[in-house]
Amino acid sequence: MKIQFILIILFLPFFGISQKVLLEENVEYDTLVTKFGQNYANYRHFYISAGFLTGENNPGSEIIFVNSRQMELGYRYKRKISDNYAFGLGLSICNSSFYLNQKANKIVPNDSLHSSEKIAINSLKLELYNRINIGKRGNIIGKFMDIGFFTSYNYRAKHITKDKLTDTNKFFAKKVKSVYKGLEYIENFGYGLGVRLGINRYVIYSQLRLTNIFKSNYNMPELPVYSVGIQIGLH
């Protein structure tokens, strides 16, 4: 009995050490700070847009507004600074198709009249924008207004005409389509301003082109400078 008592006394300090807490955790603080999300510090997403080309028609380069359109596929990044302000960058591929009105005074790109005629421009666009957030929201985009600046590189332009042929022709066909590429009268670069109003993924936009489409030495009246339409964020 004495031996057992002595052993307990000798090893009691070790039992106390074995009970010591080596690592203490508080699960209330065991979470990572989220930095990515629709209303967090960083967010990025794809978007698509469709709109119409519009504005003042100049004599000689009048377009058909209901047919003239703009399509865009883009990728946008947003950096949140505060609850009410964010800024970001966007990169997109854009197609603008100007359908020319076939009137007797037409001079763009020449005075020939056709059944249908358009100038189609493919461009690569880079934008920088400021975002004003409106109202409270959780982890969603919410209501916002964007004001931004864009620059574009016109990497491909085509002049396309379509004509109906008479019943008697050597081609034995009813229609003909002509496509002209490598257009020397199209400017390579451009820039402009844009405004967007949105609720979550749904956006209406307006853009103003501040540069000419045609090179000055060709003396062509300019095409309309505005585009308006809708965007849908893919998020």
C-alpha positions in Angstrom: 0.0 0.0 0.0 2.9 2.3 0.9 4.6 1.5 -2.4 1.4 2.4 -4.3 1.0 5.7 -2.4 4.7 6.6 -3.1 4.3 5.9 -6.8 1.2 8.1 -7.0 3.1 11.0 -5.3 6.1 10.6 -7.7 4.0 10.5 -10.9 1.4 13.1 -9.9 3.3 16.0 -11.6 3.4 14.1 -14.9 -0.4 13.6 -14.8 -0.8 17.3 -14.3 1.4 18.0 -17.4 -0.6 15.6 -19.5 -3.7 17.6 -18.8 -2.1 20.9 -20.0 -3.8 22.5 -23.1 -1.2 22.6 -25.9 -3.4 24.3 -28.6 -6.5 26.3 -27.9 -9.1 27.0 -30.6 -12.0 29.4 -30.8 -14.2 28.3 -33.6 -15.9 31.7 -33.7 -12.7 33.0 -35.3 -11.8 30.0 -37.5 -13.1 31.5 -40.7 -11.3 33.0 -43.8 -12.1 36.6 -44.9 -13.9 36.3 -48.2 -12.4 38.5 -50.9 -14.2 37.3 -54.0 -17.8 37.7 -54.7 -20.4 40.0 -56.4 -20.2 42.5 -53.6 -16.8 41.8 -52.1 -13.4 43.2 -52.8 -12.9 41.5 -56.2 -15.3 40.2 -58.8 -15.1 39.3 -62.5 -17.5 37.9 -65.0 -18.4 37.6 -68.7 -21.2 39.6 -70.3 -23.0 39.9 -73.7 -24.7 42.9 -75.1 -26.9 43.8 -78.1 -27.8 47.3 -79.2 -28.6 49.7 -82.0 -26.4 52.3 -83.7 -28.0 55.7 -83.7 -27.4 59.4 -83.7 -27.5 62.2 -86.3 -27.5 61.0 -89.9 -25.2 63.0 -92.2 -26.2 63.5 -95.9 -24.3 60.9 -98.0 -23.8 58.5 -95.1 -27.3 57.9 -93.8 -27.9 54.6 -92.1 -31.0 52.5 -91.5 -31.4 52.7 -87.7 -33.6 49.7 -87.3 -31.1 47.4 -89.1 -27.8 48.9 -87.8 -26.7 47.1 -84.7 -23.9 46.3 -82.4 -23.0 43.0 -80.7 -20.5 42.5 -78.0 -18.9 39.7 -75.9 -16.8 40.9 -73.0 -15.0 40.1 -69.7 -15.2 42.6 -66.9 -13.3 43.0 -63.6 -14.6 45.1 -60.6 -12.6 46.2 -57.6 -14.6 47.4 -54.6 -13.3 50.4 -52.8 -16.2 51.2 -50.5 -19.9 50.4 -50.1 -20.7 53.1 -52.6 -17.7 53.1 -55.0 -15.8 50.6 -57.2 -13.8 50.8 -60.3 -12.8 48.3 -62.9 -11.6 47.2 -66.3 -13.2 45.5 -69.2 -12.1 43.7 -72.4 -14.4 42.9 -75.2 -14.8 41.9 -78.9 -17.4 44.1 -80.6 -19.1 44.0 -84.0 -20.7 47.2 -85.4 -22.8 46.9 -88.6 -23.9 50.1 -90.3 -26.6 49.4 -92.9 -26.4 52.2 -95.5 -29.6 53.9 -96.7 -29.8 53.5 -100.5 -30.6 57.1 -101.5 -29.6 59.0 -104.6 -27.3 61.3 -102.6 -25.3 58.3 -101.1 -21.5 58.8 -101.3 -20.3 56.3 -98.6 -18.2 54.5 -99.5 -19.3 55.3 -103.1 -22.4 56.4 -105.0 -23.4 53.0 -106.2 -26.8 51.8 -105.1 -27.6 48.2 -104.0 -30.5 46.1 -102.7 -28.6 46.0 -99.4 -25.3 47.5 -98.2 -23.4 47.6 -95.0 -20.0 48.4 -93.4 -19.2 45.9 -90.7 -16.4 46.6 -88.3 -14.9 44.2 -85.8 -13.0 45.8 -82.9 -11.2 44.9 -79.7 -12.2 47.3 -76.9 -10.6 48.1 -73.6 -12.6 50.1 -71.0 -11.9 51.7 -67.7 -15.0 52.6 -65.6 -16.1 54.0 -62.3 -19.1 52.4 -60.5 -21.5 54.2 -58.1 -23.4 51.6 -56.1 -27.0 52.6 -55.1 -28.7 51.3 -52.0 -27.9 48.4 -49.7 -27.2 44.9 -50.9 -25.9 41.6 -49.7 -23.5 39.5 -51.8 -25.1 40.6 -55.1 -24.4 43.3 -57.7 -27.4 45.3 -56.8 -28.2 48.7 -58.4 -25.4 50.7 -59.9 -24.3 53.3 -62.4 -21.1 53.0 -64.4 -19.3 56.0 -66.1 -16.3 55.1 -68.2 -13.9 55.6 -71.0 -13.1 53.1 -73.8 -10.5 52.7 -76.5 -10.8 50.4 -79.5 -8.7 48.8 -82.2 -10.5 48.0 -85.5 -8.8 44.8 -86.5 -11.2 43.9 -89.3 -13.6 45.9 -91.6 -15.8 44.7 -94.5 -17.9 46.4 -97.0 -20.8 44.1 -98.0 -23.3 44.6 -100.8 -26.2 42.4 -102.0 -28.1 42.8 -105.2 -30.9 41.1 -107.0 -30.2 40.0 -110.6 -32.5 40.1 -113.5 -34.2 36.9 -114.7 -31.9 36.7 -117.7 -28.2 36.7 -116.8 -25.1 34.7 -117.6 -24.7 33.5 -114.0 -28.1 31.9 -114.0 -28.7 33.2 -110.4 -31.2 35.6 -108.8 -28.9 37.2 -106.2 -25.3 38.2 -105.8 -23.3 39.1 -102.7 -20.0 41.0 -102.8 -17.6 41.3 -99.8 -14.7 43.9 -99.9 -12.0 43.5 -97.3 -8.8 45.5 -96.3 -10.7 48.8 -96.4 -8.1 51.5 -96.5 -10.5 54.3 -95.5 -11.2 52.9 -92.0 -9.4 54.3 -89.0 -7.4 51.7 -87.0 -8.1 53.2 -83.5 -10.9 55.0 -81.7 -12.1 56.0 -78.3 -15.2 57.3 -76.5 -17.4 57.5 -73.4 -20.0 55.1 -72.0 -22.7 55.1 -69.3 -24.5 52.1 -67.8 -27.4 51.6 -65.5 -28.0 48.2 -64.0 -29.8 46.0 -61.6 -27.9 42.8 -60.8 -27.2 41.2 -64.2 -29.4 43.4 -66.3 -28.0 46.6 -67.8 -28.9 49.3 -70.2 -26.1 51.2 -71.8 -25.2 54.1 -74.0 -21.9 54.9 -75.8 -20.6 57.9 -77.5 -17.8 57.6 -80.1 -15.5 60.6 -80.0 -13.4 59.7 -83.0 -14.0 59.3 -86.7 -14.5 56.0 -88.4 -13.3 57.3 -91.8 -9.8 58.7 -92.4 -9.8 62.4 -93.0 -8.1 62.3 -96.4 -11.1 60.4 -97.9 -13.5 63.3 -97.2 -16.4 61.0 -96.3 -19.3 62.2 -94.1 -19.2 60.4 -90.8 -21.5 57.7 -89.6 -23.7 58.2 -86.4 -21.7 58.2 -83.2 -24.1 56.7 -80.6 -25.0 53.2 -79.6 -27.7 52.1 -77.1 -28.7 48.7 -76.0 -28.9 46.1 -73.2 -26.3 43.9 -71.5 -26.6 40.7 -69.6 -24.0 39.8 -67.0 -23.1 36.1 -67.0 -23.0 35.6 -63.2 
